Amino acid sequence: MFDFRSDTVTQPTQAMRDAMATAVVGDDVYGDDPTVNALEQQAADMAGFEAALFISSGTQANLLALMSHCGRGDEYLCGQQAHNYKFEGGGAAVLGSIQPQPLTNLADGSLDLNEIVAAIKPDDIHFAQTRLLSLENTIGGKALPLEYLAQAQQLAFDNGLKLHLDGARVFNACVAQGVSLATIAQHFDSFTICLSKGLAAPVGSLLVGDEVLISKARRWRKMLGGGMRQAGILAAAGQLALTEQVERLADDHANAAYLAEGLAQLQQVEVQSCATNMVFATFNHSDLNSLSQQLLADGIKASVGKNTRLVLHKDISREGVDSLLASLARFER
Ligand SMILES: *Cc1c(COP(=O)(O)O)cnc(C)c1O
């Protein structure tokens, strides 16, 4: 089976399974798990930051960041397409009493800087207090330009806002732009990393920030029931995600470009965008159900719809891309 639905479907490597089986562990709620502590230190060091926190999911990592930067009645600015606005069940509002102020994402995934400034609420009792700007990188597969990050940082500084990055796929941006994690992270007060997407760990995300922010986040994590005990079993896979899976993302990007080229040859498919490990395409087939069934019969899982997102990852080889293209071509005949 080749599964194009998401990079979350990646299986852990044999090295990860071996490391998990032999990980030295302790009770992480007591701070006693040496493998978790090492992973957190490793992530902080890679980014040039003070501290990091190992968290069960990217959703919880974003929630902890929002709750640690903002209080009740505060507000964060983010994109309409932001995962931490659109795809996290309204958690910031429900659990944090924090109001989102979404802004329209531009075609490159960024937010217009003038619109951000215009959305910052004046200090007036009618308004929520704008505390935080939250960006996402990559977003829809697209890496935000480094100059844009610098401009956003200046804007945040000038307006007394903190700046958070939902960096679930930040390493895809690093690899695409040929820069280190620190080069991107330096523009932010905090950021998240998903270990369980293209980096192939089975479970886990990290929140990275300064000591004060991370100690607040640690308290919220416990309150939300996210304190884990012998979590080093999971962190052991996370360590290998950071050391052995980052450079490999370049293969996924090359496969995405190869897939986009192949799709462009088809009659009923229009490629909308291809960036890092994602291809977005319009599928104009009149019977998408039959197409789905044929793909499944050919060993391919994909969320086909009018707007189709195809995601490349470690468990999709060049041959996997070829079999998807062949199946689509056969369906057109
Ligand atoms: C996947 C994802 C998340 C959430 O991660 P989960 O581990 O699935 O909760 C957050 N932000 C972005 C941009 C993501 O792609």
The ligand as an SDF file (V2000), in Angstrom:
LIG
                    3D

 15 15  0  0  0  0  0  0  0  0999 V2000
   -0.4270   17.9210   12.0520 C   0  0  0  0  0  0  0  0  0  0  0  0
   -0.3500   19.3420   12.4070 C   0  0  0  0  0  0  0  0  0  0  0  0
   -0.5930   19.7720   13.7080 C   0  0  0  0  0  0  0  0  0  0  0  0
   -1.1250   18.8610   14.7980 C   0  0  0  0  0  0  0  0  0  0  0  0
   -0.4210   17.7350   15.0450 O   0  0  0  0  0  0  0  0  0  0  0  0
   -1.1430   16.4450   15.6810 P   0  0  0  0  0  0  0  0  0  0  0  0
    0.0200   15.7160   16.2180 O   0  0  0  0  0  0  0  0  0  0  0  0
   -1.8420   15.7630   14.5690 O   0  0  0  0  0  0  0  0  0  0  0  0
   -2.0660   16.9240   16.7550 O   0  0  0  0  0  0  0  0  0  0  0  0
   -0.4360   21.1080   13.9840 C   0  0  0  0  0  0  0  0  0  0  0  0
   -0.0830   21.9750   13.0390 N   0  0  0  0  0  0  0  0  0  0  0  0
    0.1510   21.6090   11.7750 C   0  0  0  0  0  0  0  0  0  0  0  0
    0.5640   22.6220   10.7690 C   0  0  0  0  0  0  0  0  0  0  0  0
    0.0220   20.2770   11.4110 C   0  0  0  0  0  0  0  0  0  0  0  0
    0.2290   19.9130   10.1500 O   0  0  0  0  0  0  0  0  0  0  0  0
  1  2  1  0
  2  3  1  0
  2 14  2  0
  3  4  1  0
  3 10  2  0
  4  5  1  0
  5  6  1  0
  6  7  2  0
  6  8  1  0
  6  9  1  0
 10 11  1  0
 11 12  2  0
 12 13  1  0
 12 14  1  0
 14 15  1  0
M  END
$$$$
